[in-house]
């Protein structure tokens, strides 16, 4: 009871007005996290959920569904937990099955301004089926000669989701080695935005309390909440790619009944061609 009251008072002090100027310390996890989407590890119980605000359709309106977002970290990873309860779980939208492709799904997202420069950010979001999307944001999410993000940016991170009759639930694990940042004796300051988007209602629950005064205000680095992580050091990623070496031989003979040469078939996989987005198209794509 006392801890709950203290949390309410802290929320009122720090987050009652749009985008608190104060820096918030994230919680260092007290134990291991099993990445299964359920967020039922003991370590999560020590992390208070973020105070959320309705971003849209009505800023600071009454949220129609319950959402709990928690963020914690250890020496190696940043962890994010999302509990997206839904009174009509059959209405949850999960259309896309491909990495980096959004198709009008419900989403759970995190934006990190890792250098705290109020200009650039890394945008991670997932769908109820566990499809991951990761884009980089620049120009403070403002349109200057084109869209302010790069959908081709990718890094290493993990996510697990579960859909039940209560809603959908997600856990995200991002290695610090996948994030570019600077530490000062193990102290890191960065900007953070987290949100849940309910596609069928065009409803977004967001932290911090950002007003919808911009086209992409919900991913705008300069509006992010400043947060602190202690005992975390900048790391360089080490990528290990397994491979195998093999060989095969083929002796081709002309078949007198078929006057053609042997043919080897193959399939080529390529990325989709680059696309140009308008403001209206982007908002339609990502809510």
C-alpha positions in Angstrom: 0.0 0.0 0.0 2.8 2.4 1.0 4.8 1.5 -2.2 1.7 2.1 -4.4 1.0 5.5 -2.8 4.6 6.5 -3.3 4.4 5.5 -6.9 1.3 7.6 -7.4 2.9 10.6 -5.8 6.0 10.2 -7.9 4.0 10.0 -11.1 2.1 13.2 -10.2 5.4 15.0 -9.5 7.3 13.9 -12.5 4.7 13.2 -15.2 1.6 15.3 -14.7 2.6 17.8 -17.4 3.8 17.0 -21.0 7.4 15.7 -21.2 9.0 16.1 -17.8 12.2 18.1 -17.7 13.4 15.8 -14.9 15.6 12.8 -15.5 14.1 9.4 -14.5 16.3 6.5 -13.4 15.3 3.2 -14.9 15.2 0.1 -12.7 18.1 -2.3 -12.6 16.6 -5.8 -12.6 17.1 -7.8 -9.5 17.1 -11.2 -11.2 17.0 -13.0 -14.6 14.3 -12.6 -17.2 13.0 -15.5 -19.2 12.0 -14.1 -22.6 8.6 -15.7 -23.1 6.3 -12.8 -23.5 4.5 -13.4 -20.2 6.4 -11.0 -17.9 5.8 -13.2 -14.8 9.4 -13.3 -13.6 10.0 -12.2 -10.1 12.3 -9.4 -11.3 9.4 -7.7 -13.2 7.4 -7.4 -9.9 10.0 -4.9 -8.7 9.5 -2.6 -11.7 6.6 -0.1 -11.6 4.6 0.4 -14.8 5.1 3.6 -16.7 2.3 6.2 -16.3 0.6 6.3 -19.6 -1.5 9.0 -21.4 -3.8 8.7 -24.3 -2.1 10.3 -27.3 -4.9 9.8 -29.8 -7.7 10.0 -30.7 -8.2 12.5 -27.9 -5.1 13.7 -26.1 -5.3 13.0 -22.4 -8.7 11.3 -22.9 -9.8 8.2 -21.1 -8.0 5.1 -22.2 -10.5 2.3 -23.2 -8.1 -0.6 -22.6 -5.7 -1.4 -19.8 -2.0 -1.2 -20.7 1.1 -1.8 -18.6 4.6 -1.1 -19.8 7.7 -1.8 -17.7 11.3 -1.2 -18.6 14.4 -2.6 -16.8 18.0 -3.5 -17.5 21.0 -5.5 -16.4 24.6 -5.4 -17.4 24.0 -6.6 -20.9 20.4 -5.9 -22.0 17.6 -3.5 -22.0 14.3 -5.3 -21.3 10.8 -4.0 -22.1 7.5 -5.6 -21.0 4.2 -4.8 -22.5 0.8 -6.1 -21.2 -1.8 -5.1 -23.7 -5.1 -6.2 -22.1 -8.1 -6.1 -24.5 -11.8 -6.5 -23.6 -12.4 -7.7 -27.2 -9.4 -10.0 -27.9 -10.9 -11.2 -31.2 -10.5 -7.6 -32.4 -6.7 -7.6 -32.0 -5.2 -7.0 -35.4 -2.2 -9.0 -36.5 -1.8 -9.1 -40.3 1.9 -8.9 -41.2 4.1 -12.0 -41.1 7.3 -10.3 -42.4 10.1 -8.5 -40.7 9.9 -4.7 -41.2 6.5 -4.8 -42.9 3.5 -3.1 -41.2 0.0 -4.0 -42.3 -2.4 -2.2 -40.0 -1.5 -4.3 -37.0 -1.7 -3.5 -33.3 1.7 -2.5 -32.1 3.9 -2.1 -29.1 6.8 0.3 -29.6 9.9 1.8 -28.0 11.9 4.8 -29.3 15.4 5.4 -28.0 17.3 8.6 -28.5 20.5 6.8 -27.5 22.8 9.8 -27.8 20.3 12.1 -26.2 20.8 14.6 -29.0 17.0 15.4 -29.5 17.5 14.7 -33.2 17.9 11.0 -33.9 16.5 7.8 -32.5 16.0 4.0 -32.9 12.5 2.8 -33.3 11.6 -0.7 -32.3 8.1 -2.1 -32.6 6.4 -5.5 -32.6 3.0 -6.9 -33.5 0.9 -9.5 -31.6 2.4 -12.3 -33.8 5.9 -11.3 -32.8 6.8 -9.6 -36.1 9.7 -7.2 -35.5 10.2 -3.8 -37.1 13.2 -1.6 -36.5 13.8 1.7 -38.1 16.1 4.6 -37.5 14.7 8.1 -37.0 16.4 11.4 -37.9 15.6 15.1 -38.4 13.6 14.9 -35.1 10.9 13.0 -37.0 10.2 16.1 -39.2 9.7 15.8 -42.9 12.6 17.5 -44.7 12.9 16.5 -48.3 11.4 13.1 -47.5 10.3 10.8 -44.6 12.4 11.2 -41.4 13.2 7.5 -40.9 15.1 4.7 -42.6 13.2 1.4 -42.7 16.3 -0.4 -44.0 18.1 -0.1 -40.7 18.3 -3.4 -38.8 20.1 -4.6 -35.7 20.1 -7.6 -33.3 17.3 -7.9 -30.7 14.8 -10.4 -29.6 11.0 -10.3 -28.8 8.4 -12.8 -27.7 4.7 -12.4 -27.8 1.6 -14.3 -26.4 -2.0 -13.8 -27.4 -4.7 -14.9 -24.8 -8.3 -14.3 -24.1 -7.2 -11.3 -22.0 -5.2 -9.5 -24.7 -1.7 -9.8 -26.0 1.6 -9.7 -24.1 5.2 -9.0 -25.1 8.7 -8.9 -23.9 11.6 -7.2 -25.8 15.3 -7.7 -25.1 17.8 -5.4 -26.8 21.6 -5.9 -26.3 23.4 -2.8 -25.3 25.9 -3.8 -28.0 23.2 -3.1 -30.6 22.7 0.5 -29.4 25.2 3.3 -30.0 25.6 5.5 -26.9 28.2 7.1 -24.8 28.7 6.5 -21.1 30.4 8.6 -18.5 31.9 6.2 -15.9 29.1 3.8 -16.5 26.3 6.4 -16.4 24.2 6.7 -19.6 21.5 9.2 -20.3 19.2 8.8 -23.3 15.7 9.7 -24.4 12.8 7.2 -24.3 9.3 7.0 -25.7 7.1 3.9 -25.3 3.6 3.3 -26.6 0.8 0.8 -27.4 -1.3 1.3 -30.5 -4.8 -0.3 -30.8 -5.4 -0.4 -34.6 -9.2 -0.9 -34.7 -9.7 2.1 -32.4 -6.8 4.3 -33.7 -6.0 4.6 -30.0 -2.4 5.2 -28.7 -1.3 5.0 -25.1 2.1 6.7 -24.7 4.9 7.6 -22.3 5.8 10.3 -21.7 2.8 12.6 -22.0 3.5 14.0 -25.5 0.9 16.3 -27.1 -0.1 15.4 -30.7 1.2 18.7 -32.1 3.3 17.1 -34.9 2.8 14.6 -37.7 5.0 12.0 -35.9 5.0 13.3 -32.4 4.8 9.8 -30.9 8.4 9.1 -32.2 9.9 12.6 -31.9 13.3 12.4 -30.2 13.1 15.9 -28.8 9.9 15.0 -26.9 11.4 11.8 -25.3 11.7 11.4 -21.6 15.3 11.7 -20.4 16.2 8.5 -18.5 19.4 7.3 -16.7 21.0 3.8 -16.6 23.9 3.2 -14.1 26.6 0.7 -14.4 26.2 0.3 -18.2 29.1 0.7 -20.6 29.3 1.3 -24.3 30.0 -2.0 -26.1 31.0 -3.0 -29.6 28.9 -5.7 -31.2 30.5 -9.0 -32.0 28.6 -10.9 -34.8 29.3 -14.7 -35.3 27.8 -16.2 -38.4 28.0 -20.0 -38.7 28.8 -21.3 -42.1 29.6 -24.6 -43.8 31.8 -25.4 -46.8 30.8 -28.2 -49.1 31.2 -29.3 -52.7 29.3 -31.2 -55.3 30.2 -32.6 -58.7 28.1 -33.2 -61.7 28.8 -35.1 -64.9 26.4 -34.0 -67.6 25.7 -36.3 -70.6 23.7 -35.4 -73.7 20.5 -37.4 -73.7 19.9 -38.3 -77.3 16.1 -38.2 -76.7 16.2 -34.7 -75.4 18.4 -32.3 -77.3 19.0 -29.7 -74.5 21.8 -28.9 -72.0 21.4 -29.6 -68.3 19.8 -26.7 -66.5 20.2 -25.6 -62.9 17.4 -23.6 -61.4 17.7 -21.1 -58.6 15.6 -18.5 -56.8 16.9 -15.0 -56.1 15.8 -13.2 -53.1 15.9 -9.4 -53.1 14.7 -6.5 -51.0 11.7 -4.5 -52.0 12.4 -1.4 -54.0 12.7 1.8 -52.1 9.4 3.7 -51.5 8.6 7.3 -51.1 6.0 8.1 -48.4 3.8 11.1 -47.9 2.8 12.2 -44.4 -0.7 10.8 -44.9 0.7 7.5 -46.1 3.0 7.1 -43.1 0.2 7.9 -40.6 -2.0 5.3 -42.4 0.8 2.7 -42.3 1.8 3.1 -38.7 -1.2 4.6 -37.2 
